[in-house]
Amino acid sequence: MNADVIVIGAGLAGLACALALRDRGLEPLVIEASDGVGGRVRTDHREGFLLDRGFQVLQTWYPAARETLDYARLDLRPFYPGALVRIEGRLHRVSDIWRRPDRLPEMLFSPVGTLADKIRLLKLRQRCLRGDLQALYQRPETTALAYLQALGFSPRIIERFFKPFFSGVFFEPDLAVSSRTFEFVFRAFALGDTALPARGMGEIPAQLAARLPPHAIRLGARAERIERASVVLQSGERLKARAVVIATESSETARLLQQPRSEPLPHRGTSCFYFSAHHAPVGGGYLLLNGEGRGRINSLLFPSNLSPYYAPPGRSLISVNVHGADENPDTLETRIRSELRPWLGEQVRAWTRLAVYRLPHALPSQRPPVPYPGSQELRRADGLWSCGEYQGAPSIQWALHSGQRAGCEVANALQAAPLDRAQDNRHPAH
Ligand SMILES: Cc1cc2nc3c(=O)[nH]c(=O)nc-3n(C[C@H](O)[C@H](O)[C@H](O)COP(=O)(O)OP(=O)(O)OC[C@H]3O[C@@H](n4cnc5c(N)ncnc54)[C@H](O)[C@@H]3O)c2cc1C
């Protein structure tokens, strides 16, 4: 096939880019090193269970996701808007009272924070929803922790709710992430559902890939280097096109751009254990959080409570998530089981381990500074663009958005330039 544009990487950014190119009448070829599409958003099928590669969710408010995805076909299953937080030996429900006003009395008396904290939540919500996204990312920036402290939140609610909840999002235990990133994520939780596709997170990239013709995606094809008008694969094969878009993880993007070796980007890791049991220990679509301020566990959830496709008949799927990915999984499993016994009793002994996903490079650190991800320069040289994870702003929203943006920019550039000139102009990637 003669492709107009080679897109390196079939994660969400690469797929969104390819779709934007096709929408503009161009033929993309997506080359993907691994054996499937999705990048960090994939689901394994094992013994009748659906195992997402690490705990992740779709926030339905994401503007780029609403634009790109067919939510009805994803058959989204929302979580309870809030969480159950374990504090001093008991589980306490925290609810988003804008979505569940009936829980207001329970929230007011919850030990998760003081009464004043609950009133401050109103102010926090107002701040996070103010202005458009560009304005949000231009506000004065500090860490999320300093931001919450400046708003007057008590150490109690910070330790019992904000840290466990948001450290599960950022894989950063101390709320050291940018206050802008925090506001962005808070807005996403406030304005939409947090959901799983009924048949696993992998349905998201699968849906995008299905809109491309089969010949537009080549799996098992690793780009080794980019040379003038072509991409050289690890196999030695050379692919030519009018433009190249790199849509890989940031470290691989730097390698392909031949950027001088610098300190590797700091990343945050996570480990996700999957267990099977006869019954989920808690019903409903709850996320269980560790608000005790000690222990390795961050969160627990039961995907098969949300969608029966996640487990075979008669079984339940349990996901236990911890920060970091350094510890030996067997040692960690023993610790997890002993931490969980006071929570859930002896039933924990009967759980069968299905899999553990150790993801040391799950997300780049989201510490300040985090500029507006929607205006970063994507063009790297004549005929060469990059998209995907913006430094400090990894998410489904920004992966899709950057992919779409790169696709539009490339199409505009190619359609403005006559074919010959576009080819002559190409330089090595630096
Ligand atoms: C455990 C976990 C939980 C997360 N939870 C959430 C969440 O709840 N909400 C949210 O919004 N975001 C979440 N994220 C972040 C989100 O998944 C990512 O930011 C997003 O998927 C990144 O997409 P991408 O296309 O930019 O990159 P990637 O998904 O990393 O895709 C890059 C692709 O490039 C391929 N590739 C690399 N090198 C080459 C090469 N040389 N040649 C060919 N192909 C190559 C890779 O194999 C990969 O498929 C989570 C991420 C993880 C890991």
The ligand as an SDF file (V2000), in Angstrom:
LIG
                    3D

 53 58  0  0  0  0  0  0  0  0999 V2000
   -2.2860    1.8270   34.4350 C   0  0  0  0  0  0  0  0  0  0  0  0
   -2.7240    3.0740   33.7190 C   0  0  0  0  0  0  0  0  0  0  0  0
   -3.8790    3.6960   34.1070 C   0  0  0  0  0  0  0  0  0  0  0  0
   -4.3140    4.8380   33.4530 C   0  0  0  0  0  0  0  0  0  0  0  0
   -5.5030    5.3900   33.8150 N   0  0  0  0  0  0  0  0  0  0  0  0
   -6.0150    6.4000   33.0850 C   0  0  0  0  0  0  0  0  0  0  0  0
   -7.3310    6.8750   33.3660 C   0  0  0  0  0  0  0  0  0  0  0  0
   -8.0310    6.3550   34.2360 O   0  0  0  0  0  0  0  0  0  0  0  0
   -7.7900    7.9330   32.6330 N   0  0  0  0  0  0  0  0  0  0  0  0
   -7.0370    8.5130   31.6560 C   0  0  0  0  0  0  0  0  0  0  0  0
   -7.4980    9.4610   31.0240 O   0  0  0  0  0  0  0  0  0  0  0  0
   -5.7860    8.0640   31.3560 N   0  0  0  0  0  0  0  0  0  0  0  0
   -5.2700    7.0250   32.0530 C   0  0  0  0  0  0  0  0  0  0  0  0
   -4.0260    6.5410   31.7530 N   0  0  0  0  0  0  0  0  0  0  0  0
   -3.2070    7.2710   30.7730 C   0  0  0  0  0  0  0  0  0  0  0  0
   -3.5910    6.9520   29.3350 C   0  0  0  0  0  0  0  0  0  0  0  0
   -3.8730    5.5780   29.1940 O   0  0  0  0  0  0  0  0  0  0  0  0
   -2.4140    7.3430   28.4370 C   0  0  0  0  0  0  0  0  0  0  0  0
   -2.0700    8.6920   28.6880 O   0  0  0  0  0  0  0  0  0  0  0  0
   -2.7550    7.1970   26.9470 C   0  0  0  0  0  0  0  0  0  0  0  0
   -3.3380    5.9520   26.6830 O   0  0  0  0  0  0  0  0  0  0  0  0
   -1.4850    7.3870   26.1410 C   0  0  0  0  0  0  0  0  0  0  0  0
   -1.7530    7.1360   24.7810 O   0  0  0  0  0  0  0  0  0  0  0  0
   -0.6370    7.3470   23.6730 P   0  0  0  0  0  0  0  0  0  0  0  0
   -1.2320    6.9380   22.3880 O   0  0  0  0  0  0  0  0  0  0  0  0
   -0.1140    8.7260   23.7880 O   0  0  0  0  0  0  0  0  0  0  0  0
    0.5760    6.4030   24.0790 O   0  0  0  0  0  0  0  0  0  0  0  0
    0.6780    4.8470   24.2630 P   0  0  0  0  0  0  0  0  0  0  0  0
   -0.5970    4.2990   24.7500 O   0  0  0  0  0  0  0  0  0  0  0  0
    1.8790    4.6160   25.1200 O   0  0  0  0  0  0  0  0  0  0  0  0
    0.9290    4.2700   22.7960 O   0  0  0  0  0  0  0  0  0  0  0  0
    2.1790    4.2770   22.1730 C   0  0  0  0  0  0  0  0  0  0  0  0
    2.2430    3.1200   21.2010 C   0  0  0  0  0  0  0  0  0  0  0  0
    3.4410    3.1980   20.4470 O   0  0  0  0  0  0  0  0  0  0  0  0
    3.9550    1.9040   20.2700 C   0  0  0  0  0  0  0  0  0  0  0  0
    5.3970    2.0220   19.9710 N   0  0  0  0  0  0  0  0  0  0  0  0
    6.3710    2.4490   20.8110 C   0  0  0  0  0  0  0  0  0  0  0  0
    7.5670    2.4760   20.1700 N   0  0  0  0  0  0  0  0  0  0  0  0
    7.3140    2.0770   18.9030 C   0  0  0  0  0  0  0  0  0  0  0  0
    8.1410    1.9160   17.7660 C   0  0  0  0  0  0  0  0  0  0  0  0
    9.4490    2.1850   17.7920 N   0  0  0  0  0  0  0  0  0  0  0  0
    7.5790    1.4780   16.6140 N   0  0  0  0  0  0  0  0  0  0  0  0
    6.2490    1.2010   16.5350 C   0  0  0  0  0  0  0  0  0  0  0  0
    5.4180    1.3470   17.6150 N   0  0  0  0  0  0  0  0  0  0  0  0
    5.9450    1.7890   18.7780 C   0  0  0  0  0  0  0  0  0  0  0  0
    3.6820    1.2370   21.5990 C   0  0  0  0  0  0  0  0  0  0  0  0
    3.7400   -0.1720   21.5030 O   0  0  0  0  0  0  0  0  0  0  0  0
    2.2770    1.7520   21.8930 C   0  0  0  0  0  0  0  0  0  0  0  0
    1.2890    0.9300   21.3480 O   0  0  0  0  0  0  0  0  0  0  0  0
   -3.5550    5.3890   32.3940 C   0  0  0  0  0  0  0  0  0  0  0  0
   -2.3830    4.7670   31.9960 C   0  0  0  0  0  0  0  0  0  0  0  0
   -1.9690    3.6190   32.6530 C   0  0  0  0  0  0  0  0  0  0  0  0
   -0.7260    2.9250   32.1900 C   0  0  0  0  0  0  0  0  0  0  0  0
  1  2  1  0
  2  3  1  0
  2 52  2  0
  3  4  2  0
  4  5  1  0
  4 50  1  0
  5  6  2  0
  6  7  1  0
  6 13  1  0
  7  8  2  0
  7  9  1  0
  9 10  1  0
 10 11  2  0
 10 12  1  0
 12 13  2  0
 13 14  1  0
 14 15  1  0
 14 50  1  0
 15 16  1  0
 16 17  1  0
 16 18  1  0
 18 19  1  0
 18 20  1  0
 20 21  1  0
 20 22  1  0
 22 23  1  0
 23 24  1  0
 24 25  2  0
 24 26  1  0
 24 27  1  0
 27 28  1  0
 28 29  2  0
 28 30  1  0
 28 31  1  0
 31 32  1  0
 32 33  1  0
 33 34  1  0
 33 48  1  0
 34 35  1  0
 35 36  1  0
 35 46  1  0
 36 37  1  0
 36 45  1  0
 37 38  2  0
 38 39  1  0
 39 40  1  0
 39 45  2  0
 40 41  1  0
 40 42  2  0
 42 43  1  0
 43 44  2  0
 44 45  1  0
 46 47  1  0
 46 48  1  0
 48 49  1  0
 50 51  2  0
 51 52  1  0
 52 53  1  0
M  END
$$$$
